Each structure stands twice: as C-alpha cells, then as structure tokens.
Amino acid sequence: MKVLLAIACIGCGLMWGDVAAAQSPEKGAKEMTLNGGSQGKVPFPHHAHQAVIADCNACHATFAQKAGAIDHMKGAGSLKPKQVMNTLCVKCHKEKHAAGEKTGPLTCAQCHVK
C-alpha cells in the first residue's frame, strides 16, 4: 500500500511540474538584434520591455514569439515594411513621452545602428 501511495505521489508531482512549466511564461532572450533593413540593425532590450509592458500580446498579437518571426512575416507579405517599428515601437514610445513617462528612442536613427 505504501508503495502505491509513493508512486501516486511521485506521479502527481511529475504532473504538477508539467502544469507549472506550461503556465510559466517564456521570457525569451534578454537582448535581441532585429533586422532594421537598410537603416541598420536594431538592438532590442527584450527583458527591459517586458518589465514595462506586462502584456506580451501588446507586441506578440502582431507577430509570433519566436526568433525571426518578423522577417518571416515580411517575406510572406503579411507584415509591411516598418509596420512593427512604426505601429508598435515608435507609437508606444511617443505615447509614453507625451504622458511624461520614461521611454525609449523617438526617432529612427536613435534605434538603428549601421
């Protein structure tokens, strides 16, 4: 009986571990470099953005949470050039700036590195 109870407890523990792992959000890379086209690469402090923007869907409703998703969608024609930068990034930065909050760069040249 004790052996069956031990096996059941271990099984529940393993199952709970899987559930907990499935519920913990994937934070992704701390720092990323985005393809900025002819203007140069864009260093992107991913974890710094996560600290400010609690809802991942603020960005990831537009593109998947995987490396190369933006470039893939642009290549497939489902994202227009500059759509992410202008619609998400710059818009958010300008809204925070207008509200008097700390924000990131407001112009193209402040993000893109040649």
N, CA, C and O of each residue as an XYZ file, in Angstrom:
456
protein
N       0.826     -1.199      0.000
C       0.000      0.000      0.000
C       0.870      1.263      0.000
O       0.594      2.225     -0.716
N       1.940      1.234      0.831
C       2.844      2.392      0.895
C       3.526      2.627     -0.439
O       3.770      3.769     -0.828
N       3.836      1.538     -1.143
C       4.488      1.655     -2.446
C       3.539      2.317     -3.444
O       3.959      3.185     -4.210
N       2.272      1.920     -3.446
C       1.291      2.533     -4.353
C       1.092      4.006     -4.038
O       0.965      4.829     -4.945
N       1.065      4.335     -2.762
C       0.908      5.727     -2.349
C       2.115      6.551     -2.794
O       1.965      7.681     -3.259
N       3.296      5.985     -2.652
C       4.521      6.679     -3.072
C       4.519      6.914     -4.578
O       4.877      7.995     -5.045
N       4.112      5.889     -5.339
C       4.054      6.026     -6.796
C       3.032      7.086     -7.193
O       3.292      7.890     -8.089
N       1.882      7.095     -6.541
C       0.853      8.097     -6.834
C       1.363      9.495     -6.532
O       1.108     10.421     -7.302
N       2.074      9.667     -5.432
C       2.609     10.990     -5.060
C       3.648     11.459     -6.067
O       3.665     12.627     -6.456
N       4.517     10.540     -6.488
C       5.533     10.889     -7.480
C       4.854     11.281     -8.792
O       5.219     12.277     -9.417
N       3.862     10.485     -9.203
C       3.126     10.785    -10.439
C       2.462     12.146    -10.389
O       2.508     12.900    -11.361
N       1.840     12.468     -9.249
C       1.195     13.779     -9.101
C       2.231     14.890     -9.140
O       1.999     15.952     -9.718
N       3.371     14.637     -8.522
C       4.443     15.634     -8.525
C       4.954     15.899     -9.924
O       5.173     17.049    -10.306
N       5.145     14.824    -10.699
C       5.594     14.993    -12.080
C       4.550     15.721    -12.907
O       4.886     16.603    -13.697
N       3.291     15.360    -12.733
C       2.222     16.011    -13.469
C       2.145     17.490    -13.103
O       1.989     18.335    -13.985
N       2.253     17.819    -11.806
C       2.196     19.214    -11.365
C       3.354     20.002    -11.950
O       3.192     21.161    -12.331
N       4.524     19.374    -12.021
C       5.682     20.051    -12.613
C       5.421     20.428    -14.056
O       5.777     21.526    -14.486
N       4.797     19.521    -14.817
C       4.470     19.814    -16.216
C       3.473     20.959    -16.314
O       3.614     21.828    -17.175
N       2.466     20.973    -15.445
C       1.467     22.040    -15.460
C       2.121     23.368    -15.108
O       1.872     24.381    -15.761
N       2.955     23.363    -14.077
C       3.622     24.602    -13.668
C       4.528     25.117    -14.778
O       4.580     26.320    -15.033
N       5.247     24.203    -15.444
C       6.127     24.618    -16.539
C       5.313     25.192    -17.689
O       5.729     26.165    -18.317
N       4.162     24.601    -17.970
C       3.324     25.084    -19.066
C       2.747     26.455    -18.759
O       2.494     27.237    -19.675
N       2.537     26.756    -17.490
C       1.938     28.030    -17.119
C       2.970     29.141    -16.951
O       2.606     30.316    -16.991
N       4.248     28.804    -16.766
C       5.245     29.847    -16.590
C       5.589     30.427    -17.955
O       5.918     29.681    -18.878
N       5.517     31.751    -18.096
C       5.739     32.369    -19.398
C       7.205     32.283    -19.831
O       8.110     32.381    -19.002
N       7.424     32.105    -21.102
C       8.762     32.103    -21.672
C       9.191     33.553    -21.859
O       8.530     34.325    -22.553
N      10.294     33.906    -21.237
C      10.739     35.291    -21.297
C      11.530     35.603    -22.551
O      11.706     36.774    -22.887
N      12.007     34.597    -23.247
C      12.794     34.857    -24.439
C      14.164     35.419    -24.092
O      14.545     35.464    -22.923
N      14.894     35.842    -25.098
C      16.247     36.370    -24.905
C      16.211     37.699    -24.163
O      15.272     38.481    -24.307
N      17.238     37.939    -23.375
C      17.351     39.198    -22.640
C      17.557     40.354    -23.625
O      16.904     41.393    -23.523
N      18.451     40.162    -24.554
C      18.761     41.166    -25.580
C      18.589     40.509    -26.946
O      18.927     39.340    -27.128
N      18.067     41.258    -27.889
C      17.890     40.753    -29.252
C      18.429     41.793    -30.225
O      18.605     42.959    -29.871
N      18.683     41.364    -31.439
C      19.043     42.286    -32.514
C      18.055     42.048    -33.637
O      17.979     40.955    -34.198
N      17.301     43.084    -33.957
C      16.288     42.984    -35.011
C      16.864     43.466    -36.332
O      17.737     44.333    -36.358
N      16.378     42.905    -37.419
C      16.795     43.310    -38.745
C      16.149     44.656    -39.053
O      14.929     44.756    -39.184
N      16.966     45.672    -39.166
C      16.451     47.013    -39.430
C      16.554     47.424    -40.875
O      16.466     48.611    -41.189
N      16.739     46.468    -41.759
C      16.819     46.776    -43.185
C      18.023     47.625    -43.533
O      19.085     47.487    -42.927
N      17.859     48.504    -44.509
C      18.973     49.324    -44.995
C      19.424     50.361    -43.968
O      20.509     50.929    -44.100
N      18.611     50.611    -42.956
C      18.973     51.601    -41.934
C      19.900     51.015    -40.866
O      20.433     51.757    -40.041
N      20.094     49.719    -40.872
C      20.984     49.068    -39.912
C      20.211     48.289    -38.870
O      18.997     48.435    -38.731
N      20.932     47.465    -38.144
C      20.325     46.602    -37.131
C      19.763     47.419    -35.973
O      20.169     48.558    -35.738
N      18.815     46.808    -35.252
C      18.178     47.469    -34.114
C      18.407     46.622    -32.860
O      17.802     45.559    -32.715
N      19.275     47.084    -31.954
C      19.421     46.378    -30.681
C      18.115     46.519    -29.901
O      17.564     47.615    -29.798
N      17.627     45.415    -29.358
C      16.337     45.434    -28.684
C      16.448     44.820    -27.294
O      16.638     43.611    -27.167
N      16.331     45.640    -26.247
C      16.393     45.128    -24.873
C      15.063     44.485    -24.476
O      14.208     45.136    -23.875
N      14.895     43.211    -24.812
C      13.641     42.490    -24.652
C      13.168     42.456    -23.202
O      12.010     42.775    -22.931
N      14.029     42.080    -22.274
C      13.607     41.984    -20.874
C      13.272     43.352    -20.292
O      12.403     43.446    -19.425
N      13.927     44.402    -20.738
C      13.587     45.760    -20.272
C      12.168     46.118    -20.718
O      11.423     46.748    -19.966
N      11.796     45.726    -21.922
C      10.431     45.980    -22.399
C       9.421     45.154    -21.612
O       8.332     45.637    -21.299
N       9.777     43.912    -21.290
C       8.878     43.058    -20.511
C       8.632     43.641    -19.129
O       7.551     43.469    -18.566
N       9.623     44.329    -18.578
C       9.468     44.925    -17.253
C       8.470     46.084    -17.278
O       7.839     46.384    -16.265
N       8.328     46.733    -18.432
C       7.441     47.889    -18.569
C       6.072     47.490    -19.124
O       5.042     48.009    -18.694
N       6.075     46.571    -20.074
C       4.845     46.150    -20.742
C       4.473     44.769    -20.213
O       5.091     43.773    -20.588
N       3.485     44.707    -19.359
C       3.123     43.455    -18.696
C       2.471     42.445    -19.651
O       2.623     41.239    -19.461
N       1.764     42.913    -20.653
C       1.034     42.031    -21.556
C       1.847     41.756    -22.815
O       2.016     42.645    -23.650
N       2.348     40.545    -22.956
C       3.147     40.169    -24.127
C       2.380     40.396    -25.428
O       2.985     40.667    -26.466
N       1.057     40.289    -25.379
C       0.246     40.461    -26.585
C       0.247     41.890    -27.105
O      -0.192     42.134    -28.229
N       0.727     42.833    -26.315
C       0.840     44.205    -26.820
C       1.686     44.203    -28.094
O       1.428     44.980    -29.013
N       2.683     43.342    -28.150
C       3.511     43.195    -29.348
C       3.200     41.900    -30.085
O       3.048     41.883    -31.307
N       3.107     40.816    -29.319
C       3.024     39.499    -29.941
C       1.647     39.132    -30.477
O       1.465     38.020    -30.973
N       0.692     40.018    -30.394
C      -0.564     39.804    -31.117
C      -0.314     40.029    -32.612
O      -1.045     39.517    -33.461
N       0.726     40.798    -32.915
C       1.074     41.103    -34.302
C       2.003     40.050    -34.900
O       1.883     39.721    -36.080
N       2.923     39.520    -34.104
C       3.873     38.525    -34.596
C       4.156     37.483    -33.521
O       4.040     37.753    -32.326
N       4.527     36.297    -33.966
C       4.746     35.161    -33.062
C       5.946     35.368    -32.147
O       6.844     36.158    -32.435
N       5.936     34.643    -31.044
C       7.031     34.690    -30.086
C       8.099     33.672    -30.474
O       8.307     32.679    -29.778
N       8.765     33.929    -31.578
C       9.860     33.059    -31.996
C      10.849     33.859    -32.824
O      10.491     34.831    -33.491
N      12.092     33.429    -32.767
C      13.167     34.124    -33.479
C      12.857     34.178    -34.972
O      12.446     33.181    -35.565
N      13.056     35.336    -35.569
C      12.865     35.512    -36.998
C      11.428     35.695    -37.446
O      11.166     35.756    -38.647
N      10.491     35.783    -36.513
C       9.071     35.870    -36.875
C       8.768     37.111    -37.714
O       8.008     37.032    -38.680
N       9.346     38.243    -37.360
C       9.062     39.487    -38.089
C       9.578     39.371    -39.523
O       8.855     39.680    -40.470
N      10.834     38.923    -39.685
C      11.393     38.777    -41.035
C      10.596     37.770    -41.852
O      10.356     37.988    -43.040
N      10.187     36.678    -41.233
C       9.394     35.663    -41.936
C       8.068     36.256    -42.424
O       7.666     36.031    -43.566
N       7.395     37.008    -41.559
C       6.101     37.590    -41.939
C       6.264     38.645    -43.028
O       5.421     38.756    -43.919
N       7.350     39.423    -42.959
C       7.602     40.405    -44.021
C       7.834     39.694    -45.348
O       7.313     40.112    -46.382
N       8.619     38.616    -45.316
C       8.897     37.845    -46.525
C       7.645     37.225    -47.116
O       7.522     37.096    -48.334
N       6.717     36.842    -46.251
C       5.456     36.236    -46.704
C       4.438     37.294    -47.118
O       3.386     36.960    -47.664
N       4.741     38.564    -46.864
C       3.835     39.649    -47.231
C       2.739     39.922    -46.215
O       1.818     40.689    -46.496
N       2.819     39.306    -45.034
C       1.776     39.543    -44.026
C       2.117     40.692    -43.076
O       1.295     41.071    -42.242
N       3.313     41.242    -43.198
C       3.692     42.473    -42.482
C       4.300     43.418    -43.492
O       5.102     43.000    -44.328
N       3.939     44.672    -43.432
C       4.510     45.675    -44.309
C       5.834     46.157    -43.714
O       6.028     46.085    -42.501
N       6.742     46.645    -44.553
C       7.975     47.228    -44.026
C       7.635     48.349    -43.030
O       6.724     49.141    -43.267
N       8.349     48.402    -41.959
C       8.194     49.415    -40.904
C       6.911     49.276    -40.096
O       6.685     50.067    -39.181
N       6.063     48.298    -40.403
C       4.790     48.157    -39.689
C       5.010     47.974    -38.190
O       4.360     48.637    -37.382
N       5.914     47.087    -37.821
C       6.151     46.842    -36.400
C       6.776     48.072    -35.757
O       6.325     48.527    -34.706
N       7.810     48.607    -36.386
C       8.507     49.752    -35.799
C       7.595     50.973    -35.656
O       7.574     51.611    -34.603
N       6.855     51.296    -36.693
C       6.012     52.494    -36.641
C       4.718     52.282    -35.862
O       4.305     53.154    -35.098
N       4.077     51.130    -36.051
C       2.789     50.892    -35.417
C       2.940     50.533    -33.950
O       2.130     50.955    -33.125
N       3.963     49.762    -33.614
C       4.125     49.329    -32.230
C       5.172     50.160    -31.483
O       4.848     50.852    -30.518
N       6.401     50.089    -31.922
C       7.516     50.671    -31.170
C       7.425     52.191    -31.031
O       7.287     52.716    -29.926
N       7.504     52.878    -32.148
C       7.535     54.343    -32.116
C       6.236     54.902    -31.529
O       6.271     55.863    -30.760
N       5.107     54.319    -31.880
C       3.819     54.781    -31.345
C       3.813     54.686    -29.818
O       3.418     55.636    -29.142
N       4.242     53.563    -29.279
C       4.277     53.372    -27.826
C       5.242     54.356    -27.172
O       4.911     54.967    -26.156
N       6.425     54.512    -27.745
C       7.413     55.435    -27.195
C       6.869     56.861    -27.175
O       7.043     57.583    -26.192
N       6.207     57.269    -28.268
C       5.662     58.632    -28.337
C       4.522     58.833    -27.339
O       4.399     59.904    -26.744
N       3.689     57.808    -27.154
C       2.601     57.905    -26.172
C       3.162     58.055    -24.757
O       2.657     58.858    -23.972
N       4.191     57.295    -24.434
C       4.810     57.394    -23.111
C       5.474     58.758    -22.935
O       5.388     59.359    -21.864
N       6.130     59.242    -23.976
C       6.774     60.559    -23.930
C       5.730     61.662    -23.686
O       5.939     62.553    -22.863
N       4.618     61.591    -24.404
C       3.549     62.585    -24.253
C       2.941     62.547    -22.847
O       2.479     63.569    -22.340
N       2.941     61.380    -22.230
C       2.401     61.233    -20.874
C       3.432     61.598    -19.807
O       3.150     61.527    -18.611
N       4.633     61.991    -20.253
C       5.678     62.378    -19.311
C       6.387     61.191    -18.671
O       7.065     61.343    -17.655
N       6.230     60.011    -19.263
C       6.860     58.800    -18.730
C       8.211     58.563    -19.396
O       8.465     59.042    -20.501
N       9.075     57.816    -18.707
C      10.348     57.418    -19.276
C      10.068     56.539    -20.488
O       9.185     55.683    -20.449
N      10.812     56.749    -21.551
C      10.566     55.998    -22.775
C      11.858     55.714    -23.515
O      12.934     56.162    -23.120
N      11.733     54.980    -24.568
C      12.864     54.671    -25.428
C      12.989     55.701    -26.528
O      12.337     56.744    -26.492
N      13.836     55.405    -27.515
C      14.093     56.345    -28.614
C      12.815     56.748    -29.352
O      11.852     55.986    -29.435
N      12.843     57.963    -29.879
C      11.684     58.506    -30.585
C      11.914     58.676    -32.086
O      10.972     58.939    -32.834
N      13.161     58.527    -32.524
C      13.450     58.680    -33.952
C      14.132     57.417    -34.475
O      14.698     56.639    -33.707
N      14.073     57.231    -35.766
C      14.661     56.044    -36.408
C      16.144     55.919    -36.084
O      16.614     54.849    -35.697
N      16.878     57.020    -36.245
C      18.333     56.998    -36.075
C      18.759     56.663    -34.655
O      19.893     56.237    -34.438
N      17.880     56.846    -33.693
C      18.226     56.530    -32.308
C      18.194     55.029    -32.044
O      18.780     54.573    -31.063
N      17.535     54.260    -32.879
C      17.453     52.797    -32.711
C      18.388     52.054    -33.664
O      19.109     51.144    -33.252
N      18.373     52.440    -34.915
C      19.132     51.727    -35.936
C      20.624     51.999    -35.821
O      21.052     53.141    -35.654
N      21.416     50.916    -35.914
C      22.871     51.017    -35.822
C      23.451     50.480    -37.132
O      23.252     49.316    -37.483
N      24.170     51.345    -37.847
C      24.773     50.926    -39.130
C      26.120     50.318    -38.887
O      26.790     49.903    -39.833
